[in-house]
Amino acid sequence: ANCLARYWPCYVMLTGCSVTPLLVFIIVPAILGVSFGIRRIYMKTLLKIFEWATLRMERGAKERNQQLYKPCSNGIIAKEPVSLEQEIQEPRGGGGEFDMSDILYFCRRGVESIVDDEVTKRFTAEELESWNLLTRSNYNLHHISARLTVLWGLGVLIRYGFLLPLRVTLAVTGVGLLVVLTSIVGWLPNSRMKKYLSEKVNLMCYRICVRALTAIITYHDSDNKPKNGGICVANHTSPIDVLILASDGCYSMVGQAHGGLMGFIQKTLVKACPHIWFERSEVKDRHLVAKRLSDHVADKTKLPILIFPEGTCINNTSVMMFKKGSFEIDCTIYPVAIKYDPRFGNAFWNSSKFRMVTYLLHMMSSWAVVCSVWYLPPMKREEGEDAVQFANRVKSAIARKGGLVDLLWDGGLKRSKVKEVFKEEQQKLYSKVLVSRQEDPEHS
């Protein structure tokens, strides 16, 4: 007891000295929405280190006559895209009826799909060309120099000894403030003041949470930011996509109601802001979901809804099929493209491999989260355009702006078998080829 009484003032002084810089340089700028530029300097320093490490590895690989980079996965089947009719024409000799040689086309396409699967490789970590001091992404590089090993060791100490505790502290602070302040705001009567305070509280807390990831975000074309009475749709790489967007503007979230801590946070948030949480039994009722979304966007005083139409996370290389539900509603769609820089850490969440807590620890122990966000011009459904066509048009615009591959496949295929409708499409396409050849006099 005497020792505790003797050294307690020193402990308080040391704690105060460590907390004060945290408040001054991180939390206060986050509250005010300003930046001292420290994170940008940190990012540029990391890039210089990565460049030096890459040069060291290339030099070592050249001296040992080793191949440094992993060869392209689809090199053995790379070719110009051709149509089904062109593929079948050569082996079958132009006949108009079914021919046994037609089977060769489908067999070869099946083998190609197995060798270079266009779907499942979108749910693995994005390949890196060089080492980012986090993982050995160069699978055939068997030796690292002593200096690189020392540099990697220092990186481990910095990330786990300093950055991780600091980030966890910031995350707990941000979430704690969000729960407390939204609870207080939730007790206020509905008014403009409540709406104003709710937006300020949400922006402040989400910005603190973004600082917990050392996120360096570049927003483009802010004039196109989503407005009330609309739906914001974006490609989906990670759960932190919500933080990335919510730290630059306020949104109404849509999702399934949960229990436990997550459910408590959801109930707290909805008191201050009109979020839309569905019970498990309601999620499958498309008409109920559409009605609640329609009622929300019809009220121009409510915040825009944030939706990720892919329904699952994709690995930052592609945009996969958008579910048509949000595009059936008669309102303005605000597309947003999000692209992460994989050199600083893998932002992709493989939900079938990692739990949320494990994923967040991986993110907090990486170097940083660096990404770009593009706000695209608002889009509306054109006359004669159905919901699927509209969804594909929006998806293509997001893919072009974000430099992502535009894929037609459903992201749900990572957990389920191929739908019968995809098989039927190939059957219909093949039948059209046969019918067209029978009607063509040159092949009769």
Secondary structure, 3 states (H helix, E strand, C coil): CHHHHHHHHHHHHHHHHHHHHHHHHHHHHHHHCCCCCHHHHHHHHHHHHHHHHHHHHHHHHHHCCCCCCCCCCCCCCCCCCCCHHHHHHHHHCCCCCCCCCHHHHHHHHHHHHHHCCCCHHHHCCCCCCCCCCCCCCCCCCCCCCHHHHHHHHHHHHHHHHHHHHHHHHHHHHHHHHHHHHHHHHHCCCCCHHHHHHHHHHHHHHHHHHHHCCCEEEEEECHHHCCCCCEEEEECCCCCCHHHHHHCCCCCEEEEECCCHHHHHHHHHHHHHCCCEEECHHHHCCHHHHHHHHHHHHHCCCCCCEEECCCCCCCCCCEECCCCCHHHCCCCEEEEEEEEECHHHCCCCCCCCCCCHHHHHHHHHCCCCEEEEEEECCCECCCCCCCHHHHHHHHHHHHHHHHCCEECCCCHHHHCCCCCHHHHHHHHHHHHHHHHHHHHCHHHC
